[in-house]
Amino acid sequence: MIGAIDLVIDSTGLSIHGEGRCMRHKHGKRKRRGWRKLHIGLSDGLIVASHLTDEQVPDGNIAPDLIKQAGSISALTADKAYDQIHIYQAAIDRGSTDLKLLIHPRTDAVISASQKFL
């Protein structure tokens, strides 16, 4: 069994293409095909968790699933899209005793008096 890992989570957009550029040019199709979001969790340069969604799913909704897939974590690093109370709780539930949370706060973030779990 592997020990606790340092987990980095984020997402990236994947463009969906139908017919090739040549076909669009030839037949005049300019329809947008859409895109998907690939949510990934990395540790030591390897993907340890992943989830594919459509473009409308917020990053914070998928983060607990990525944390669960990764197993035991010693640190979690993410950007401000993940600055949400349920993500902190998921990390604490899966974290080691010396868990480090490195999540950038949102610009409108405030410390909640009712949530005292950290």
Secondary structure, 3 states (H helix, E strand, C coil): CCCCEEEEEEEEEEECCCCCHHHHHHHCCCCCCCEEEEEEEEECCEEEEEEEEECCCCHHHHHHHHHHHHCCEEEEEECHHHCCHHHHHHHHHHEEEEEEEEECCCCCCCCCCCCCCC
